[in-house]
Amino acid sequence: QVQLVEAGGGSVQAGCSLTLSCAASGRTFSAYAMCWFRQAPGKGREFVGAISRRSTMTTYEDSVKGRFTISRDNTKNTVFLRMNSLQPEDTAVYYCAASSGSYSNINEYDRWGQGTQVTVSS
């Protein structure tokens, strides 16, 4: 079983950038597709983006395309979310998740971190 720990959240001004990281321990990291979700106050959990096991494929939610980039380093058991041009509507708790299935099937992500808060002020 893989354990996930997110880091890198914080409070920033609109237009700034942040990079989140998610460190995995346990079973072989490269066996898992990885993704990021977020949950804003009073809203449901929203898919942000995902990356395949060997970084050959990525997919993003429309509102973050061109601003957010997911990457992973299988030698360091870590997945990253680079967030540029942050806006107040990006304020949320960000979670990473792992799946032993297809990277693009968001219903198969069943291993979760505890989340990290990102707050963007205008």
C-alpha positions as CSV (number, residue, x, y, z in Angstrom):
1,Q,0.0,0.0,0.0
2,V,1.4,3.4,-0.9
3,Q,1.3,6.3,1.6
4,L,1.1,9.9,0.2
5,V,2.2,13.2,1.9
6,E,1.7,16.5,0.2
7,A,3.7,19.6,0.8
8,G,4.3,23.1,-0.6
9,G,1.0,24.8,0.0
10,G,0.7,28.4,1.3
11,S,-0.8,31.8,0.8
12,V,0.1,33.8,-2.3
13,Q,-1.1,36.8,-4.2
14,A,-2.9,36.4,-7.5
15,G,-0.6,36.0,-10.4
16,C,2.0,34.2,-8.4
17,S,3.2,30.6,-8.6
18,L,3.5,27.6,-6.3
19,T,4.8,24.1,-6.7
20,L,3.2,21.3,-4.7
21,S,4.9,18.0,-4.1
22,C,3.6,14.7,-3.1
23,A,6.0,12.1,-1.6
24,A,5.1,8.5,-1.8
25,S,6.3,5.6,0.4
26,G,5.4,2.0,0.5
27,R,5.0,0.0,-2.7
28,T,6.7,0.8,-6.0
29,F,5.8,4.4,-6.9
30,S,6.2,3.8,-10.6
31,A,3.4,1.2,-10.5
32,Y,0.9,4.0,-9.9
33,A,-0.7,6.6,-12.0
34,M,-0.9,9.8,-10.0
35,C,-3.2,12.7,-10.0
36,W,-4.2,15.9,-8.2
37,F,-7.6,16.9,-6.9
38,R,-8.7,20.0,-5.1
39,Q,-11.6,20.9,-2.8
40,A,-12.6,24.5,-2.4
41,P,-14.6,25.6,0.7
42,G,-18.2,24.5,0.4
43,K,-17.6,22.6,-2.8
44,G,-17.0,19.0,-3.8
45,R,-13.7,17.5,-4.7
46,E,-12.6,18.5,-8.2
47,F,-10.1,16.8,-10.6
48,V,-7.1,18.9,-11.5
49,G,-4.9,16.7,-13.5
50,A,-3.2,13.3,-13.8
51,I,0.0,11.8,-15.1
52,S,0.7,8.3,-16.3
53,R,3.3,6.0,-14.7
54,R,6.2,6.9,-17.0
55,S,5.1,10.5,-17.5
56,T,4.2,9.8,-21.2
57,M,0.7,11.1,-20.8
58,T,-1.0,13.9,-18.8
59,T,-4.5,15.3,-18.7
60,Y,-5.9,18.5,-17.1
61,E,-9.1,20.0,-16.1
62,D,-10.0,22.8,-18.5
63,S,-9.7,25.7,-16.1
64,V,-6.0,24.9,-15.3
65,K,-4.8,24.0,-18.8
66,G,-1.9,26.1,-19.7
67,R,-1.3,27.3,-16.1
68,F,-0.7,24.0,-14.2
69,T,1.8,21.3,-15.0
70,I,2.0,17.8,-13.4
71,S,5.3,16.0,-13.4
72,R,6.9,13.1,-11.5
73,D,10.2,11.8,-10.6
74,N,10.1,8.1,-10.1
75,T,13.6,8.0,-8.7
76,K,12.5,10.2,-5.9
77,N,9.0,8.7,-5.5
78,T,7.5,12.2,-5.9
79,V,4.8,13.9,-8.1
80,F,4.7,17.6,-8.5
81,L,2.1,20.2,-9.4
82,R,3.5,23.4,-10.7
83,M,0.8,26.2,-10.6
84,N,1.4,29.4,-12.4
85,S,-0.8,32.5,-12.7
86,L,-2.7,31.6,-9.6
87,Q,-6.2,33.1,-9.2
88,P,-8.4,33.4,-6.1
89,E,-10.7,30.7,-7.6
90,D,-7.7,28.3,-7.3
91,T,-8.0,28.5,-3.5
92,A,-8.6,25.0,-2.2
93,V,-7.1,22.1,-0.3
94,Y,-5.0,20.2,-2.9
95,Y,-4.8,16.4,-2.6
96,C,-2.6,13.9,-4.5
97,A,-3.9,10.4,-5.2
98,A,-2.6,7.2,-6.6
99,S,-4.2,4.6,-8.8
100,S,-3.2,1.1,-10.0
101,G,-5.5,1.6,-13.0
102,S,-5.5,3.9,-16.0
103,Y,-4.2,7.5,-15.3
104,S,-7.3,8.9,-17.1
105,N,-9.9,7.0,-15.1
106,I,-10.5,9.4,-12.2
107,N,-12.8,7.0,-10.5
108,E,-10.0,4.5,-9.9
109,Y,-7.9,6.9,-7.7
110,D,-8.2,5.3,-4.3
111,R,-5.1,6.2,-2.3
112,W,-5.1,9.7,-0.9
113,G,-2.8,12.1,0.9
114,Q,-4.0,14.4,3.7
115,G,-4.0,17.5,1.5
116,T,-2.2,20.9,1.5
117,Q,-3.9,24.3,1.6
118,V,-3.4,26.8,-1.1
119,T,-4.9,30.3,-0.6
120,V,-4.7,32.9,-3.3
121,S,-5.7,36.5,-2.5
122,S,-6.6,39.2,-5.0
